[in-house]
Amino acid sequence: MFTNRYVLFMIRKGLKLSVKNIFLPVLKTTF
């Protein structure tokens, strides 16, 4: 059984990872 809190936590974690994967290469190439 998944609780809403666990689902929200996983969504946030996934968003953070995707944001890092997208923005880190951009920042490295820009700066």
MDAnalysis code that builds the backbone (N, CA, C; Angstrom):
import MDAnalysis as mda
import numpy as np

u = mda.Universe.empty(93, n_residues=31, atom_resindex=np.repeat(np.arange(31), 3), trajectory=True)
u.add_TopologyAttr("name", ["N", "CA", "C"] * 31)
u.add_TopologyAttr("resid", np.arange(1, 32))
u.add_TopologyAttr("resname", ["MET", "PHE", "THR", "ASN", "ARG", "TYR", "VAL", "LEU", "PHE", "MET", "ILE", "ARG", "LYS", "GLY", "LEU", "LYS", "LEU", "SER", "VAL", "LYS", "ASN", "ILE", "PHE", "LEU", "PRO", "VAL", "LEU", "LYS", "THR", "THR", "PHE"])
u.atoms.positions = np.array([
    [0.860, -1.207, 0.000],
    [0.000, 0.000, 0.000],
    [0.888, 1.246, 0.000],
    [0.625, 2.116, -0.939],
    [1.377, 3.366, -0.994],
    [0.594, 4.460, -0.283],
    [1.295, 5.183, 0.579],
    [0.650, 6.325, 1.224],
    [0.881, 7.564, 0.377],
    [0.013, 8.543, 0.531],
    [0.147, 9.774, -0.254],
    [1.473, 10.461, 0.038],
    [1.898, 10.385, 1.288],
    [3.155, 11.037, 1.666],
    [4.323, 10.400, 0.918],
    [4.318, 9.070, 0.841],
    [5.401, 8.369, 0.148],
    [5.400, 8.715, -1.331],
    [4.216, 8.759, -1.928],
    [4.106, 9.087, -3.356],
    [4.620, 10.498, -3.607],
    [4.226, 11.451, -2.760],
    [4.693, 12.833, -2.929],
    [6.208, 12.906, -2.775],
    [6.746, 12.129, -1.818],
    [8.189, 12.125, -1.606],
    [8.911, 11.623, -2.855],
    [8.409, 10.539, -3.443],
    [9.046, 9.978, -4.628],
    [8.945, 10.937, -5.805],
    [7.808, 11.631, -5.921],
    [7.642, 12.590, -7.018],
    [8.638, 13.735, -6.860],
    [8.762, 14.237, -5.635],
    [9.716, 15.330, -5.399],
    [11.136, 14.876, -5.701],
    [11.463, 13.655, -5.255],
    [12.807, 13.131, -5.484],
    [13.077, 13.022, -6.981],
    [12.113, 12.512, -7.722],
    [12.264, 12.373, -9.170],
    [12.417, 13.727, -9.840],
    [11.646, 14.711, -9.373],
    [11.739, 16.046, -9.966],
    [13.114, 16.646, -9.705],
    [13.615, 16.463, -8.486],
    [14.937, 17.010, -8.170],
    [15.999, 16.370, -9.053],
    [15.915, 15.038, -9.234],
    [16.909, 14.353, -10.058],
    [16.834, 14.830, -11.495],
    [15.625, 14.977, -12.016],
    [15.481, 15.404, -13.412],
    [15.981, 16.839, -13.569],
    [15.703, 17.687, -12.578],
    [16.172, 19.077, -12.647],
    [17.697, 19.110, -12.631],
    [18.307, 18.288, -11.773],
    [19.769, 18.249, -11.731],
    [20.321, 17.783, -13.062],
    [19.733, 16.724, -13.624],
    [20.243, 16.177, -14.884],
    [20.110, 17.182, -16.011],
    [19.083, 18.025, -15.956],
    [18.875, 19.000, -17.024],
    [19.774, 20.220, -16.826],
    [19.823, 20.742, -15.610],
    [20.476, 22.035, -15.403],
    [21.976, 21.948, -15.144],
    [22.461, 20.844, -14.562],
    [23.897, 20.775, -14.279],
    [24.742, 20.858, -15.545],
    [24.439, 20.104, -16.611],
    [25.235, 20.255, -17.841],
    [25.132, 21.663, -18.409],
    [23.964, 22.277, -18.313],
    [23.787, 23.635, -18.835],
    [24.655, 24.611, -18.047],
    [24.650, 24.465, -16.726],
    [25.466, 25.363, -15.909],
    [26.948, 25.153, -16.193],
    [27.347, 23.896, -16.372],
    [28.762, 23.617, -16.636],
    [29.188, 24.234, -17.956],
    [28.336, 24.148, -18.974],
    [28.723, 24.689, -20.277],
    [28.637, 26.210, -20.273],
    [27.719, 26.762, -19.449],
    [27.548, 28.218, -19.441],
    [28.660, 28.891, -18.640],
    [28.959, 28.332, -17.456],
    [29.959, 28.966, -16.594],
    [31.286, 28.224, -16.708],
])
